[in-house]
């Protein structure tokens, strides 16, 4: 069974995850952004690292490095990033507003 993956950013729990389609399994991994300064380059790098680790948890890591396995992994990661993009951008926007308000 193919999995539809959704990364949920912990700061955006009110946003529903992508609905599972018929015949698809849905999995979620929470990625915390509460301790990150997303207005800084260091905060952005840490977010990318956390997202990468979350995608490995969701999609797995290649074992045999076969073309089919790598294609499946790429598709899984693309699905996960597409599903997570609205939450990630919302977290970045909230952090940018908070930083601007504190200046």
N, CA, C and O atoms as a GROMACS GRO file, in nm:
protein
  412
    1UNK      N    1   0.084  -0.117   0.000
    1UNK     CA    2   0.000   0.000   0.000
    1UNK      C    3   0.089   0.124   0.000
    1UNK      O    4   0.181   0.135   0.081
    2UNK      N    5   0.062   0.216  -0.089
    2UNK     CA    6   0.140   0.340  -0.098
    2UNK      C    7   0.097   0.434   0.013
    2UNK      O    8  -0.021   0.440   0.048
    3UNK      N    9   0.190   0.505   0.068
    3UNK     CA   10   0.160   0.597   0.178
    3UNK      C   11   0.158   0.740   0.129
    3UNK      O   12   0.246   0.783   0.055
    4UNK      N   13   0.057   0.813   0.172
    4UNK     CA   14   0.054   0.957   0.150
    4UNK      C   15   0.107   1.017   0.280
    4UNK      O   16   0.049   0.996   0.386
    5UNK      N   17   0.215   1.092   0.271
    5UNK     CA   18   0.282   1.141   0.390
    5UNK      C   19   0.252   1.288   0.412
    5UNK      O   20   0.238   1.365   0.317
    6UNK      N   21   0.242   1.326   0.537
    6UNK     CA   22   0.223   1.468   0.572
    6UNK      C   23   0.312   1.500   0.689
    6UNK      O   24   0.303   1.437   0.794
    7UNK      N   25   0.397   1.598   0.672
    7UNK     CA   26   0.476   1.648   0.783
    7UNK      C   27   0.392   1.755   0.850
    7UNK      O   28   0.345   1.847   0.784
    8UNK      N   29   0.374   1.745   0.977
    8UNK     CA   30   0.299   1.847   1.048
    8UNK      C   31   0.395   1.931   1.129
    8UNK      O   32   0.473   1.879   1.209
    9UNK      N   33   0.390   2.058   1.108
    9UNK     CA   34   0.471   2.149   1.187
    9UNK      C   35   0.396   2.171   1.317
    9UNK      O   36   0.279   2.210   1.316
   10UNK      N   37   0.462   2.148   1.429
   10UNK     CA   38   0.397   2.150   1.559
   10UNK      C   39   0.330   2.284   1.588
   10UNK      O   40   0.228   2.287   1.657
   11UNK      N   41   0.383   2.391   1.538
   11UNK     CA   42   0.324   2.522   1.563
   11UNK      C   43   0.194   2.544   1.486
   11UNK      O   44   0.127   2.644   1.508
   12UNK      N   45   0.158   2.454   1.399
   12UNK     CA   46   0.041   2.471   1.314
   12UNK      C   47  -0.054   2.354   1.331
   12UNK      O   48  -0.105   2.301   1.232
   13UNK      N   49  -0.080   2.313   1.453
   13UNK     CA   50  -0.163   2.196   1.478
   13UNK      C   51  -0.306   2.214   1.431
   13UNK      O   52  -0.376   2.115   1.409
   14UNK      N   53  -0.353   2.338   1.416
   14UNK     CA   54  -0.490   2.362   1.373
   14UNK      C   55  -0.511   2.330   1.226
   14UNK      O   56  -0.624   2.311   1.182
   15UNK      N   57  -0.404   2.324   1.149
   15UNK     CA   58  -0.416   2.294   1.006
   15UNK      C   59  -0.431   2.143   0.988
   15UNK      O   60  -0.344   2.068   1.033
   16UNK      N   61  -0.538   2.098   0.925
   16UNK     CA   62  -0.557   1.954   0.909
   16UNK      C   63  -0.455   1.894   0.813
   16UNK      O   64  -0.408   1.959   0.721
   17UNK      N   65  -0.422   1.770   0.838
   17UNK     CA   66  -0.330   1.697   0.750
   17UNK      C   67  -0.401   1.663   0.621
   17UNK      O   68  -0.524   1.670   0.613
   18UNK      N   69  -0.325   1.626   0.520
   18UNK     CA   70  -0.381   1.588   0.391
   18UNK      C   71  -0.470   1.465   0.410
   18UNK      O   72  -0.431   1.370   0.478
   19UNK      N   73  -0.588   1.468   0.352
   19UNK     CA   74  -0.680   1.356   0.367
   19UNK      C   75  -0.627   1.234   0.294
   19UNK      O   76  -0.577   1.243   0.182
   20UNK      N   77  -0.641   1.121   0.360
   20UNK     CA   78  -0.596   0.996   0.297
   20UNK      C   79  -0.694   0.958   0.187
   20UNK      O   80  -0.815   0.963   0.207
   21UNK      N   81  -0.641   0.921   0.073
   21UNK     CA   82  -0.724   0.879  -0.038
   21UNK      C   83  -0.754   0.730  -0.024
   21UNK      O   84  -0.689   0.660   0.054
   22UNK      N   85  -0.852   0.684  -0.096
   22UNK     CA   86  -0.888   0.543  -0.094
   22UNK      C   87  -0.767   0.459  -0.134
   22UNK      O   88  -0.704   0.484  -0.237
   23UNK      N   89  -0.734   0.360  -0.053
   23UNK     CA   90  -0.622   0.273  -0.084
   23UNK      C   91  -0.488   0.328  -0.040
   23UNK      O   92  -0.385   0.268  -0.067
   24UNK      N   93  -0.488   0.441   0.026
   24UNK     CA   94  -0.365   0.504   0.071
   24UNK      C   95  -0.362   0.510   0.222
   24UNK      O   96  -0.465   0.526   0.288
   25UNK      N   97  -0.245   0.496   0.274
   25UNK     CA   98  -0.224   0.505   0.418
   25UNK      C   99  -0.166   0.644   0.448
   25UNK      O  100  -0.087   0.696   0.369
   26UNK      N  101  -0.204   0.701   0.559
   26UNK     CA  102  -0.152   0.832   0.594
   26UNK      C  103  -0.065   0.821   0.719
   26UNK      O  104  -0.103   0.756   0.816
   27UNK      N  105   0.049   0.884   0.714
   27UNK     CA  106   0.139   0.887   0.828
   27UNK      C  107   0.177   1.031   0.854
   27UNK      O  108   0.178   1.113   0.762
   28UNK      N  109   0.209   1.062   0.978
   28UNK     CA  110   0.245   1.198   1.013
   28UNK      C  111   0.365   1.197   1.106
   28UNK      O  112   0.382   1.107   1.188
   29UNK      N  113   0.447   1.298   1.092
   29UNK     CA  114   0.558   1.321   1.183
   29UNK      C  115   0.552   1.468   1.220
   29UNK      O  116   0.542   1.553   1.132
   30UNK      N  117   0.558   1.498   1.347
   30UNK     CA  118   0.558   1.638   1.390
   30UNK      C  119   0.700   1.691   1.390
   30UNK      O  120   0.794   1.626   1.437
   31UNK      N  121   0.714   1.811   1.338
   31UNK     CA  122   0.843   1.880   1.336
   31UNK      C  123   0.826   2.007   1.416
   31UNK      O  124   0.754   2.098   1.374
   32UNK      N  125   0.892   2.015   1.528
   32UNK     CA  126   0.879   2.132   1.615
   32UNK      C  127   0.957   2.250   1.561
   32UNK      O  128   1.072   2.236   1.517
   33UNK      N  129   0.893   2.366   1.564
   33UNK     CA  130   0.960   2.490   1.525
   33UNK      C  131   0.961   2.591   1.639
   33UNK      O  132   1.013   2.701   1.624
   34UNK      N  133   0.905   2.553   1.752
   34UNK     CA  134   0.889   2.647   1.863
   34UNK      C  135   1.020   2.706   1.912
   34UNK      O  136   1.024   2.821   1.955
   35UNK      N  137   1.127   2.630   1.906
   35UNK     CA  138   1.256   2.677   1.957
   35UNK      C  139   1.345   2.736   1.848
   35UNK      O  140   1.461   2.768   1.875
   36UNK      N  141   1.292   2.751   1.726
   36UNK     CA  142   1.374   2.800   1.615
   36UNK      C  143   1.344   2.947   1.584
   36UNK      O  144   1.229   2.990   1.591
   37UNK      N  145   1.446   3.021   1.550
   37UNK     CA  146   1.430   3.157   1.499
   37UNK      C  147   1.431   3.144   1.347
   37UNK      O  148   1.536   3.145   1.284
   38UNK      N  149   1.312   3.134   1.289
   38UNK     CA  150   1.301   3.111   1.146
   38UNK      C  151   1.333   3.234   1.063
   38UNK      O  152   1.334   3.228   0.940
   39UNK      N  153   1.361   3.346   1.129
   39UNK     CA  154   1.402   3.466   1.055
   39UNK      C  155   1.553   3.466   1.033
   39UNK      O  156   1.606   3.553   0.963
   40UNK      N  157   1.623   3.370   1.093
   40UNK     CA  158   1.769   3.364   1.079
   40UNK      C  159   1.809   3.248   0.988
   40UNK      O  160   1.734   3.151   0.972
   41UNK      N  161   1.926   3.260   0.928
   41UNK     CA  162   1.978   3.153   0.843
   41UNK      C  163   2.000   3.026   0.924
   41UNK      O  164   1.974   2.916   0.875
   42UNK      N  165   2.049   3.040   1.046
   42UNK     CA  166   2.072   2.923   1.131
   42UNK      C  167   1.941   2.851   1.163
   42UNK      O  168   1.935   2.728   1.162
   43UNK      N  169   1.836   2.927   1.190
   43UNK     CA  170   1.705   2.868   1.216
   43UNK      C  171   1.650   2.796   1.095
   43UNK      O  172   1.591   2.689   1.108
   44UNK      N  173   1.670   2.855   0.976
   44UNK     CA  174   1.626   2.792   0.852
   44UNK      C  175   1.702   2.661   0.827
   44UNK      O  176   1.642   2.562   0.786
   45UNK      N  177   1.834   2.663   0.852
   45UNK     CA  178   1.914   2.540   0.833
   45UNK      C  179   1.868   2.430   0.928
   45UNK      O  180   1.858   2.314   0.889
   46UNK      N  181   1.840   2.467   1.053
   46UNK     CA  182   1.794   2.367   1.150
   46UNK      C  183   1.657   2.312   1.109
   46UNK      O  184   1.632   2.192   1.125
   47UNK      N  185   1.569   2.398   1.058
   47UNK     CA  186   1.439   2.350   1.011
   47UNK      C  187   1.458   2.251   0.896
   47UNK      O  188   1.395   2.145   0.894
   48UNK      N  189   1.544   2.284   0.802
   48UNK     CA  190   1.570   2.192   0.690
   48UNK      C  191   1.624   2.059   0.739
   48UNK      O  192   1.587   1.954   0.687
   49UNK      N  193   1.712   2.063   0.838
   49UNK     CA  194   1.767   1.938   0.894
   49UNK      C  195   1.657   1.855   0.959
   49UNK      O  196   1.652   1.734   0.941
   50UNK      N  197   1.569   1.922   1.035
   50UNK     CA  198   1.459   1.850   1.100
   50UNK      C  199   1.363   1.792   0.997
   50UNK      O  200   1.314   1.680   1.014
   51UNK      N  201   1.335   1.868   0.890
   51UNK     CA  202   1.246   1.817   0.786
   51UNK      C  203   1.308   1.697   0.716
   51UNK      O  204   1.239   1.601   0.684
   52UNK      N  205   1.438   1.703   0.692
   52UNK     CA  206   1.508   1.590   0.629
   52UNK      C  207   1.498   1.464   0.715
   52UNK      O  208   1.473   1.355   0.664
   53UNK      N  209   1.520   1.480   0.845
   53UNK     CA  210   1.509   1.366   0.936
   53UNK      C  211   1.365   1.312   0.940
   53UNK      O  212   1.344   1.191   0.945
   54UNK      N  213   1.268   1.403   0.938
   54UNK     CA  214   1.128   1.360   0.939
   54UNK      C  215   1.094   1.283   0.812
   54UNK      O  216   1.022   1.183   0.818
   55UNK      N  217   1.144   1.329   0.698
   55UNK     CA  218   1.117   1.257   0.573
   55UNK      C  219   1.182   1.119   0.574
   55UNK      O  220   1.126   1.024   0.518
   56UNK      N  221   1.298   1.107   0.635
   56UNK     CA  222   1.362   0.975   0.646
   56UNK      C  223   1.276   0.884   0.733
   56UNK      O  224   1.261   0.765   0.703
   57UNK      N  225   1.221   0.938   0.841
   57UNK     CA  226   1.132   0.858   0.926
   57UNK      C  227   1.007   0.815   0.850
   57UNK      O  228   0.961   0.702   0.865
   58UNK      N  229   0.951   0.905   0.768
   58UNK     CA  230   0.829   0.874   0.694
   58UNK      C  231   0.854   0.781   0.576
   58UNK      O  232   0.781   0.684   0.555
   59UNK      N  233   0.956   0.811   0.501
   59UNK     CA  234   0.978   0.743   0.373
   59UNK      C  235   1.083   0.634   0.378
   59UNK      O  236   1.087   0.548   0.290
   60UNK      N  237   1.167   0.636   0.480
   60UNK     CA  238   1.274   0.538   0.488
   60UNK      C  239   1.398   0.586   0.416
   60UNK      O  240   1.400   0.695   0.358
   61UNK      N  241   1.498   0.506   0.422
   61UNK     CA  242   1.626   0.535   0.356
   61UNK      C  243   1.652   0.425   0.254
   61UNK      O  244   1.611   0.311   0.275
   62UNK      N  245   1.718   0.458   0.145
   62UNK     CA  246   1.744   0.355   0.043
   62UNK      C  247   1.834   0.245   0.099
   62UNK      O  248   1.930   0.271   0.171
   63UNK      N  249   1.801   0.122   0.063
   63UNK     CA  250   1.878   0.007   0.108
   63UNK      C  251   1.964  -0.047  -0.006
   63UNK      O  252   2.085  -0.067   0.010
   64UNK      N  253   1.901  -0.070  -0.119
   64UNK     CA  254   1.970  -0.132  -0.232
   64UNK      C  255   2.017  -0.031  -0.337
   64UNK      O  256   2.094  -0.066  -0.426
   65UNK      N  257   1.971   0.094  -0.326
   65UNK     CA  258   2.007   0.198  -0.422
   65UNK      C  259   1.961   0.166  -0.564
   65UNK      O  260   2.020   0.214  -0.661
   66UNK      N  261   1.857   0.084  -0.576
   66UNK     CA  262   1.806   0.052  -0.710
   66UNK      C  263   1.730   0.172  -0.765
   66UNK      O  264   1.686   0.260  -0.691
   67UNK      N  265   1.716   0.175  -0.895
   67UNK     CA  266   1.646   0.285  -0.961
   67UNK      C  267   1.502   0.294  -0.911
   67UNK      O  268   1.453   0.404  -0.883
   68UNK      N  269   1.434   0.180  -0.900
   68UNK     CA  270   1.295   0.179  -0.854
   68UNK      C  271   1.284   0.227  -0.709
   68UNK      O  272   1.195   0.305  -0.675
   69UNK      N  273   1.375   0.181  -0.626
   69UNK     CA  274   1.373   0.220  -0.485
   69UNK      C  275   1.398   0.371  -0.470
   69UNK      O  276   1.329   0.438  -0.393
   70UNK      N  277   1.494   0.422  -0.544
   70UNK     CA  278   1.523   0.566  -0.537
   70UNK      C  279   1.408   0.649  -0.593
   70UNK      O  280   1.379   0.757  -0.541
   71UNK      N  281   1.343   0.600  -0.698
   71UNK     CA  282   1.228   0.670  -0.754
   71UNK      C  283   1.113   0.674  -0.653
   71UNK      O  284   1.046   0.776  -0.637
   72UNK      N  285   1.089   0.560  -0.585
   72UNK     CA  286   0.983   0.555  -0.483
   72UNK      C  287   1.016   0.650  -0.368
   72UNK      O  288   0.928   0.720  -0.319
   73UNK      N  289   1.140   0.652  -0.326
   73UNK     CA  290   1.183   0.741  -0.218
   73UNK      C  291   1.166   0.887  -0.259
   73UNK      O  292   1.117   0.968  -0.180
   74UNK      N  293   1.207   0.922  -0.380
   74UNK     CA  294   1.191   1.059  -0.429
   74UNK      C  295   1.044   1.099  -0.434
   74UNK      O  296   1.009   1.211  -0.396
   75UNK      N  297   0.959   1.008  -0.480
   75UNK     CA  298   0.815   1.037  -0.488
   75UNK      C  299   0.756   1.056  -0.349
   75UNK      O  300   0.676   1.147  -0.327
   76UNK      N  301   0.796   0.973  -0.256
   76UNK     CA  302   0.748   0.983  -0.118
   76UNK      C  303   0.790   1.118  -0.058
   76UNK      O  304   0.708   1.187   0.004
   77UNK      N  305   0.915   1.155  -0.076
   77UNK     CA  306   0.964   1.281  -0.021
   77UNK      C  307   0.897   1.400  -0.087
   77UNK      O  308   0.867   1.499  -0.019
   78UNK      N  309   0.872   1.393  -0.216
   78UNK     CA  310   0.803   1.502  -0.286
   78UNK      C  311   0.661   1.516  -0.234
   78UNK      O  312   0.613   1.628  -0.213
   79UNK      N  313   0.592   1.402  -0.212
   79UNK     CA  314   0.457   1.405  -0.156
   79UNK      C  315   0.458   1.468  -0.016
   79UNK      O  316   0.371   1.549   0.017
   80UNK      N  317   0.555   1.429   0.063
   80UNK     CA  318   0.564   1.481   0.200
   80UNK      C  319   0.588   1.632   0.201
   80UNK      O  320   0.524   1.705   0.276
   81UNK      N  321   0.679   1.678   0.117
   81UNK     CA  322   0.708   1.822   0.113
   81UNK      C  323   0.590   1.900   0.058
   81UNK      O  324   0.562   2.011   0.105
   82UNK      N  325   0.521   1.846  -0.040
   82UNK     CA  326   0.404   1.913  -0.094
   82UNK      C  327   0.295   1.924   0.012
   82UNK      O  328   0.231   2.028   0.025
   83UNK      N  329   0.274   1.817   0.088
   83UNK     CA  330   0.173   1.818   0.193
   83UNK      C  331   0.210   1.912   0.306
   83UNK      O  332   0.123   1.974   0.368
   84UNK      N  333   0.339   1.924   0.334
   84UNK     CA  334   0.384   2.005   0.447
   84UNK      C  335   0.404   2.151   0.412
   84UNK      O  336   0.408   2.236   0.501
   85UNK      N  337   0.417   2.184   0.285
   85UNK     CA  338   0.450   2.321   0.245
   85UNK      C  339   0.361   2.428   0.306
   85UNK      O  340   0.413   2.529   0.354
   86UNK      N  341   0.228   2.411   0.308
   86UNK     CA  342   0.146   2.516   0.369
   86UNK      C  343   0.177   2.538   0.518
   86UNK      O  344   0.180   2.652   0.564
   87UNK      N  345   0.201   2.429   0.592
   87UNK     CA  346   0.232   2.442   0.734
   87UNK      C  347   0.368   2.507   0.754
   87UNK      O  348   0.385   2.589   0.844
   88UNK      N  349   0.465   2.470   0.671
   88UNK     CA  350   0.600   2.526   0.683
   88UNK      C  351   0.597   2.675   0.654
   88UNK      O  352   0.655   2.754   0.729
   89UNK      N  353   0.530   2.714   0.547
   89UNK     CA  354   0.523   2.856   0.511
   89UNK      C  355   0.447   2.935   0.616
   89UNK      O  356   0.482   3.050   0.645
   90UNK      N  357   0.342   2.877   0.673
   90UNK     CA  358   0.267   2.945   0.778
   90UNK      C  359   0.354   2.968   0.902
   90UNK      O  360   0.347   3.074   0.964
   91UNK      N  361   0.434   2.868   0.937
   91UNK     CA  362   0.524   2.883   1.052
   91UNK      C  363   0.628   2.992   1.026
   91UNK      O  364   0.658   3.072   1.114
   92UNK      N  365   0.682   2.994   0.905
   92UNK     CA  366   0.779   3.098   0.869
   92UNK      C  367   0.715   3.236   0.873
   92UNK      O  368   0.775   3.331   0.923
   93UNK      N  369   0.594   3.248   0.822
   93UNK     CA  370   0.526   3.376   0.820
   93UNK      C  371   0.493   3.425   0.961
   93UNK      O  372   0.511   3.543   0.992
   94UNK      N  373   0.446   3.335   1.046
   94UNK     CA  374   0.416   3.373   1.185
   94UNK      C  375   0.543   3.421   1.255
   94UNK      O  376   0.540   3.520   1.329
   95UNK      N  377   0.652   3.353   1.231
   95UNK     CA  378   0.779   3.390   1.297
   95UNK      C  379   0.826   3.525   1.245
   95UNK      O  380   0.878   3.607   1.322
   96UNK      N  381   0.809   3.550   1.115
   96UNK     CA  382   0.850   3.678   1.058
   96UNK      C  383   0.767   3.792   1.115
   96UNK      O  384   0.821   3.900   1.142
   97UNK      N  385   0.637   3.770   1.133
   97UNK     CA  386   0.550   3.872   1.192
   97UNK      C  387   0.589   3.898   1.336
   97UNK      O  388   0.592   4.013   1.380
   98UNK      N  389   0.620   3.791   1.410
   98UNK     CA  390   0.658   3.807   1.551
   98UNK      C  391   0.789   3.885   1.562
   98UNK      O  392   0.803   3.970   1.651
   99UNK      N  393   0.883   3.859   1.475
   99UNK     CA  394   1.012   3.930   1.478
   99UNK      C  395   0.990   4.077   1.443
   99UNK      O  396   1.047   4.165   1.508
  100UNK      N  397   0.908   4.104   1.340
  100UNK     CA  398   0.882   4.242   1.299
  100UNK      C  399   0.810   4.318   1.409
  100UNK      O  400   0.835   4.437   1.428
  101UNK      N  401   0.721   4.252   1.481
  101UNK     CA  402   0.646   4.317   1.589
  101UNK      C  403   0.736   4.352   1.707
  101UNK      O  404   0.708   4.447   1.780
  102UNK      N  405   0.842   4.276   1.725
  102UNK     CA  406   0.933   4.300   1.837
  102UNK      C  407   1.040   4.404   1.807
  102UNK      O  408   1.118   4.438   1.896
  103UNK      N  409   1.046   4.454   1.686
  103UNK     CA  410   1.149   4.554   1.650
  103UNK      C  411   1.104   4.691   1.682
  103UNK      O  412   1.177   4.787   1.658
   0.00000   0.00000   0.00000
